[in-house]
Amino acid sequence: MFTESPIRDLEAIIRSRTPLIMLESSEETQIVSLTRQISKRQQLKAFRWTVTEGLQAFDPDDQPLVSVTKSNEVLNFIKNSGSYSVFVLLDFHPYLQDAVHVRQLKDIALTYPKHFCTVMIVGFSLKMPEELLPFTAQFRLPLPSAEEVRGIVFDVAGEWGAEHEQRDVQTTNKVIDLLVRNLVGLTATDVRRLARKAINDNGVISETELPEVMRAKYELLGRDGVLTFEHETAKFSEIGGMARLRQWLEVRKEFFLEHTDEHLDPPRGVLLLGVQGCGKSLIAKAAAAIFKAPLLRLDFGVLYNKYYGETERNLRKAFETAEIMSPCVLWLDEIEKGIAVQTDDDGLSRRILGTFLTWMSERKKSVFVVATANDIMRLPPELVRKGRFDEIFFVDLPSPKNRRDIFLIHLRKRSLDPAEFDVDALVEAAHGFSGSEIEQAIVSGMYSAHAKRELLSQDDLLTELRQTRPLSVVMAEKVQETRDWASTRTVPCD
């Protein structure tokens, strides 16, 4: 059953004597039901047409006397016999490319004052010909509200119980609240499908099933690869140091998930600057784990398109997807590669930056942005000014204590006992190394040991460390420039 709002809105369009209505939706059953209710209220005849079944009247008494199957036949019927009627045309979008069909629809629109018939063209993706736009109104079927989603979940739970000897679905109010929050933004049909998926065969809805629901939700959105769903997140226990940043995120966790204080906006995001290989990507994954939210990654390589306007459209679609998936974490990796302003791109980079900044300032949904950057000098001033992000953190080369933690993490990760190594000596030898360089030294040492048919030893590790020239040496001037810039302009992660 529909709430009064979509019935009232669509009914207002029909009563405004608009001859053509375009409805972009995959919810055909709901649209037909909605039209049935409106036609009864307005005392109009109502019909539906599909390419397989032809024209069918909602009321058997209004059934056409002859079969009306072909697309041109239904348009002729509407023009000649469709007085005071509403027609729902399903599967009709391919015919909008045909000049004859377009002319027939235009004739119907032009003769509307004689017949008072409304044609509703329904499809998942529609593009009306330019010559029909003056006669066309657009209507979007609203997505279910949170309370409507909750009602669908309870309905599905009741159906499951009826199918399983009146057993109750096992869950908690907290899990139901989380499930409802995760399903908001989908159509009623998809909500029903994923609610059933969450219940599964065991009759239990638990928190452990919610990540799978979110993955399925993302796949149902049918996006084209601008955003990717990151299945694997991380924990701060897998990252050396970062205590200050972790505490900063923990303080904001409740406000992000629940928005418990009407005087406080949900946290907006952070910009992470730092030396390459020091854990910025892991921080993005760990932030998603702390917030218990899905992690979406924006791929700037896929974003750009050679056709004018398509890149901006791709970016807007990405932001729309992120808002539908909210609450979520949106990871913009190496953001300087995507929005650094160029002088030879016909203004594209400026338009991309403008689109991004507008969304950042106007978004209402709980989308926490984690943007990472290696080269602060390439970022436009508009992006780094205070207020765009909640905070700008600097991820520096690890301190001796953090290097020690990194060695312990990666040795244990590979089932190696840290007690078998002189970790203090390794920490000293790894001065100036990033976290990823330390990890790679352990990996390379293991390869060398394996070639000798031996286990990794202290000497193997020291040899790899001494043979490696870390980025802080190879690019010493650039790294030091970044560290000097950040020392008075950013907040350290530790």
C-alpha positions in Angstrom: 0.0 0.0 0.0 1.3 3.4 -0.9 1.5 6.4 1.4 -0.6 9.4 0.3 2.4 11.4 -1.0 3.1 9.5 -4.3 -0.6 9.1 -5.0 -1.2 12.8 -4.5 1.9 13.8 -6.5 1.1 11.6 -9.5 -2.6 12.4 -9.3 -1.7 16.1 -9.5 0.3 15.6 -12.7 -2.7 13.7 -14.3 -5.1 16.4 -13.2 -2.9 19.1 -14.6 -3.7 17.7 -18.1 -0.2 16.8 -19.0 -0.5 14.3 -21.9 2.7 12.4 -21.4 4.3 11.3 -18.2 7.8 9.7 -18.0 8.4 7.3 -15.0 12.0 6.0 -14.6 11.6 3.0 -12.3 11.9 -0.8 -12.3 9.0 -1.1 -9.9 6.4 -1.9 -12.5 4.0 -3.7 -10.2 3.9 -0.8 -7.8 3.3 1.8 -10.6 0.4 -0.3 -12.0 -1.1 -0.5 -8.5 -0.6 3.2 -8.0 -2.3 4.0 -11.3 -5.2 1.7 -10.4 -5.9 3.6 -7.2 -5.7 7.0 -9.0 -8.0 5.9 -11.9 -10.6 4.8 -9.4 -10.4 8.1 -7.5 -10.6 10.1 -10.7 -13.2 7.8 -12.4 -10.9 7.2 -15.4 -10.5 4.1 -17.5 -7.1 2.5 -17.0 -5.0 0.2 -19.3 -1.6 -1.4 -19.3 0.4 -2.5 -22.3 3.4 -4.8 -22.6 5.1 -6.1 -25.7 4.2 -9.7 -24.7 0.5 -9.3 -23.6 -0.6 -6.3 -25.6 -3.2 -3.9 -24.2 -5.2 -5.0 -21.1 -7.8 -3.0 -19.2 -7.7 -2.8 -15.5 -11.5 -3.2 -15.4 -12.8 -6.2 -17.5 -15.7 -4.1 -18.7 -13.3 -1.7 -20.5 -11.5 -4.5 -22.3 -10.9 -3.5 -26.0 -13.2 -5.4 -28.4 -10.3 -6.3 -30.7 -6.8 -7.4 -29.9 -4.3 -4.5 -29.5 -0.8 -6.0 -29.5 1.6 -4.1 -31.6 3.2 -0.8 -30.5 1.7 1.2 -33.4 -1.7 -0.4 -32.7 -1.8 0.7 -29.1 -0.9 4.3 -30.1 -3.7 4.3 -32.7 -6.1 3.0 -30.1 -5.1 5.7 -27.6 -5.6 8.4 -30.2 -8.9 7.2 -31.5 -10.5 5.4 -28.5 -8.7 6.6 -25.4 -11.0 9.3 -24.1 -10.9 10.0 -20.3 -8.3 7.2 -19.8 -4.9 6.5 -18.4 -2.5 4.2 -20.3 0.6 2.6 -18.7 3.1 1.6 -21.4 5.7 -0.9 -20.2 8.6 -2.0 -22.3 8.0 0.9 -24.6 11.4 2.6 -24.5 12.9 1.0 -27.6 10.1 2.5 -29.7 11.0 6.1 -28.6 13.9 5.9 -31.2 11.4 5.4 -34.1 10.3 8.5 -35.9 6.8 7.1 -36.6 6.1 6.3 -33.0 7.4 9.7 -31.9 5.0 11.4 -34.4 2.1 9.3 -33.1 2.9 10.3 -29.5 3.1 13.9 -30.5 -0.3 13.6 -32.2 -1.8 12.2 -29.0 -0.3 15.1 -27.1 -1.6 17.7 -29.5 -5.2 16.3 -29.5 -5.3 16.0 -25.6 -8.0 18.7 -25.3 -10.4 16.5 -27.4 -9.8 13.2 -25.6 -8.3 13.9 -22.1 -6.1 10.8 -22.1 -2.8 10.4 -20.3 0.0 8.2 -21.5 2.5 7.0 -18.9 5.8 5.6 -20.3 7.5 3.4 -17.7 11.1 2.1 -17.9 14.3 1.6 -15.9 16.1 4.1 -18.0 14.3 6.5 -20.3 15.3 9.3 -22.7 12.4 11.2 -24.2 13.0 12.6 -27.7 13.5 16.4 -27.7 10.3 17.1 -29.6 8.2 15.3 -26.9 9.7 17.1 -23.9 7.3 20.1 -24.1 4.4 17.7 -23.6 6.1 15.5 -20.9 6.2 15.6 -17.1 8.6 13.5 -15.2 7.6 11.5 -12.1 9.9 9.6 -9.8 8.5 6.9 -7.5 9.8 7.8 -4.1 11.9 5.2 -2.3 10.5 3.7 0.9 11.1 5.7 4.1 12.8 4.2 7.1 9.4 3.3 8.7 8.2 1.8 5.4 11.4 -0.3 5.2 10.8 -1.4 8.8 7.3 -2.5 7.9 8.6 -4.5 4.9 11.2 -6.2 7.1 8.5 -7.2 9.6 6.3 -8.4 6.7 9.1 -10.6 5.4 9.7 -12.0 8.9 6.0 -12.8 9.2 6.1 -14.6 5.8 9.1 -16.6 6.9 7.4 -17.6 10.1 4.3 -18.7 8.2 6.4 -20.9 6.0 8.3 -22.5 8.9 5.6 -23.7 11.2 4.9 -20.3 12.8 8.5 -19.9 14.1 9.6 -16.5 15.1 12.7 -14.9 13.5 15.4 -14.6 16.0 17.0 -11.1 16.2 17.3 -8.0 18.4 15.9 -4.4 18.1 19.5 -3.2 17.6 20.1 -5.5 14.7 16.7 -4.6 13.1 17.6 -0.9 13.4 20.9 -1.5 11.7 19.3 -3.6 9.0 16.7 -0.9 8.3 19.3 1.8 8.2 21.3 -0.3 5.7 18.3 -1.0 3.5 17.1 2.6 3.2 17.8 3.9 -0.3 16.6 0.8 -2.1 13.3 0.1 -3.9 10.5 -1.8 -2.0 11.2 -4.9 -4.1 14.9 -4.8 -3.4 14.3 -4.2 0.3 12.1 -7.3 0.4 14.7 -9.4 -1.4 17.6 -8.4 0.9 15.5 -8.7 4.0 14.7 -12.3 3.0 18.4 -12.8 2.3 19.3 -11.6 5.8 16.8 -14.1 7.4 18.1 -16.8 5.1 17.2 -20.4 6.1 18.1 -20.3 9.8 15.5 -17.7 10.8 18.2 -15.5 12.4 19.1 -11.9 11.6 22.5 -11.1 13.2 25.1 -8.4 12.9 27.4 -10.8 11.1 25.1 -10.9 8.2 24.8 -7.2 7.7 28.1 -6.7 5.7 26.8 -9.2 3.2 23.6 -7.3 2.9 25.6 -4.1 2.2 27.6 -5.8 -0.5 24.3 -7.0 -2.1 22.9 -3.5 -1.8 25.8 -2.1 -3.6 25.6 -4.6 -6.4 21.8 -3.9 -6.8 22.6 -0.3 -7.5 24.0 -1.5 -10.8 26.8 1.1 -11.0 29.5 1.1 -13.7 32.7 0.8 -11.8 33.4 4.4 -10.8 33.1 3.3 -7.2 34.3 0.0 -6.0 33.1 -1.8 -2.8 36.1 -2.7 -0.7 35.3 -6.0 0.9 38.3 -6.1 3.2 38.8 -3.5 5.9 41.6 -3.2 8.4 42.1 -2.7 12.2 44.3 -0.1 13.8 46.0 -3.0 15.5 47.4 -3.8 12.1 48.9 -0.3 11.8 51.9 0.9 13.9 51.1 4.0 15.9 48.3 6.4 14.8 47.0 6.7 18.4 45.8 10.3 18.1 44.0 9.7 14.8 42.3 6.6 16.3 41.1 8.5 19.3 39.8 11.2 17.1 37.7 8.7 15.1 36.5 6.9 18.2 35.1 10.2 19.7 33.1 10.8 16.5 31.9 7.2 16.0 28.6 7.6 17.9 27.7 10.9 16.1 28.4 9.3 12.7 26.2 6.3 13.2 23.4 7.8 15.3 23.6 11.6 14.9 22.5 11.8 18.5 22.9 15.6 18.9 20.8 17.9 16.7 23.3 20.7 17.3 26.2 18.7 15.9 26.5 17.7 12.3 27.8 14.3 11.5 31.6 14.2 11.0 32.5 15.1 7.4 35.9 13.6 6.8 39.6 13.9 7.0 42.4 14.6 4.6 45.5 12.4 5.1 48.8 13.8 3.9 52.1 12.0 4.2 55.0 10.1 2.9 54.2 7.3 0.5 54.0 3.9 2.1 53.3 5.1 5.7 49.8 3.7 6.0 47.3 6.2 4.6 45.4 3.5 2.7 45.3 1.3 5.8 43.9 4.2 7.8 41.0 4.5 5.3 40.2 0.9 5.8 40.6 1.1 9.6 38.2 4.1 9.7 35.5 2.0 8.0 36.1 -0.7 10.6 35.8 1.7 13.5 32.6 3.2 12.1 31.3 -0.3 11.2 30.4 1.1 7.8 30.9 -0.1 4.2 34.0 1.3 2.5 33.7 2.7 -1.0 36.7 3.6 -3.1 36.5 6.2 -5.9 38.7 5.3 -8.8 39.8 8.5 -10.5 41.2 6.4 -13.4 37.7 5.2 -14.3 36.1 8.5 -13.5 37.5 10.4 -16.5 35.7 10.2 -19.9 36.7 11.7 -23.2 33.1 13.0 -23.9 32.2 16.5 -22.7 30.2 16.5 -19.5 30.5 12.7 -18.9 33.3 13.0 -16.3 31.3 15.4 -14.1 28.3 13.1 -14.6 30.3 10.1 -13.5 31.4 12.0 -10.3 27.8 13.0 -9.5 26.7 9.4 -9.9 29.5 8.3 -7.6 28.4 10.8 -4.9 24.7 9.7 -5.4 25.7 6.1 -4.9 27.7 7.0 -1.8 24.7 8.8 -0.3 22.4 5.8 -1.1 24.9 3.6 0.7 25.1 5.9 3.7 26.3 5.6 6.4 29.5 4.7 4.6 33.1 5.7 4.3 34.2 7.1 0.9 37.9 6.7 0.2 39.4 9.1 -2.3 42.9 7.6 -2.9 45.6 10.0 -4.1 43.1 12.8 -4.5 45.7 15.1 -6.1 45.7 12.9 -9.2 41.9 13.4 -9.6 41.3 17.1 -8.9 44.6 18.9 -9.3 43.8 21.9 -11.5 45.3 21.8 -15.0 45.6 24.7 -17.5 45.3 22.6 -20.7 42.1 20.6 -20.2 39.4 23.0 -21.3 38.4 23.7 -17.7 37.6 20.0 -16.9 39.7 19.9 -13.7 38.0 23.2 -12.5 34.5 21.7 -13.1 35.5 18.5 -11.3 36.8 20.5 -8.4 33.7 22.6 -8.3 31.4 19.5 -8.4 33.4 18.0 -5.5 33.4 21.1 -3.3 29.7 21.7 -3.9 28.9 18.2 -2.8 31.2 18.4 0.2 29.4 21.6 1.4 25.8 20.5 0.7 25.6 16.8 1.4 23.2 15.8 4.2 23.9 12.1 4.4 26.4 10.3 6.7 29.2 9.9 4.2 32.6 10.1 5.9 35.3 11.1 3.3 38.9 9.9 3.8 41.0 11.6 1.2 44.7 10.6 0.9 47.4 12.7 -0.8 51.1 12.3 -1.3 51.8 15.7 -2.9 50.2 18.6 -1.0 51.6 21.1 -3.5 49.3 19.8 -6.2 46.2 20.3 -4.2 44.2 23.5 -4.9 43.9 26.0 -2.0 40.1 25.7 -2.1 40.3 22.1 -1.0 42.7 22.4 2.0 41.2 25.5 3.6 39.7 24.9 7.0 36.1 23.7 6.9 36.3 21.4 3.8 37.5 18.6 6.0 37.1 18.2 9.8 40.8 17.8 10.1 44.0 17.5 8.1 46.3 14.8 9.5 49.9 14.2 8.6 51.2 10.6 8.4 54.9 10.9 9.0 57.7 8.3 8.8 57.3 6.0 11.7 59.1 6.8 15.0 61.4 4.1 16.6 58.4 2.9 18.7 56.2 2.7 15.7 58.9 0.9 13.7 59.1 -1.6 16.5 55.3 -2.1 16.4 55.4 -2.5 12.6 58.1 -5.2 12.8 56.1 -7.1 15.4 52.9 -6.9 13.4 54.4 -8.2 10.1 56.5 -10.9 11.8 53.5 -12.3 13.6 51.4 -11.9 10.4 53.8 -14.4 8.8 53.8 -16.8 11.8 57.3 -15.7 12.8 58.1 -15.4 16.5 59.5 -11.9 17.3 61.4 -13.4 20.2 63.7 -15.1 17.7 64.9 -11.6 16.5 66.7 -8.7 17.9 63.9 -6.3 17.2 65.8 -3.3 18.6 68.6 -3.8 16.1 66.1 -4.1 13.3 64.4 -0.9 14.4 67.8 0.9 14.3 68.7 -0.4 10.9 65.3 0.6 9.5 65.7 4.3 10.4 64.0 6.4 7.7 61.9 3.4 6.4 58.2 3.6 5.8 55.8 0.9 7.1 55.5 -0.6 3.6 59.3 -0.6 3.1 59.7 -2.5 6.4 57.1 -5.0 5.3 58.8 -5.5 1.9 62.2 -6.0 3.7 60.6 -8.9 5.6 59.1 -10.4 2.5 62.3 -10.1 0.6 64.2 -11.7 3.5 61.8 -14.6 3.5 62.4 -15.1 -0.2 66.2 -15.2 0.4 65.9 -17.6 3.3 63.6 -19.8 1.3 66.1 -20.0 -1.5 68.7 -21.3 1.0 66.2 -23.8 2.4 66.3 -21.9 5.7 64.0 -20.0 8.0 64.2 -16.2 8.0 67.0 -15.1 10.3 68.2 -11.8 11.9 71.0 -11.6 9.3 68.6 -12.0 6.4 66.6 -9.1 7.6 69.6 -6.9 8.3 71.0 -7.6 4.9 67.8 -6.6 3.2 67.5 -3.4 5.3 71.1 -2.4 4.5 70.6 -3.1 0.8 67.5 -1.0 0.6 67.5 2.7 -0.1 64.2 4.0 1.4 62.2 6.8 -0.2 63.3 9.2 2.5 66.8 8.8 1.0 66.0 8.5 -2.7 63.7 11.5 -2.6 65.2 13.2 0.5 64.5 16.8 -0.6 60.9 16.1 -1.6 60.1 14.1 1.6 61.7 16.8 3.8 59.8 19.5 2.0 56.5 17.7 2.7 57.5 17.2 6.4 58.4 20.8 6.8 55.2 22.0 5.2 53.1 19.8 7.4 54.9 20.5 10.7 52.9 23.8 11.3 49.8 23.2 9.1 48.5 19.8 10.0 47.8 17.5 13.0 50.2 14.6 13.5 48.5 11.1 13.6 50.5 10.2 16.7 
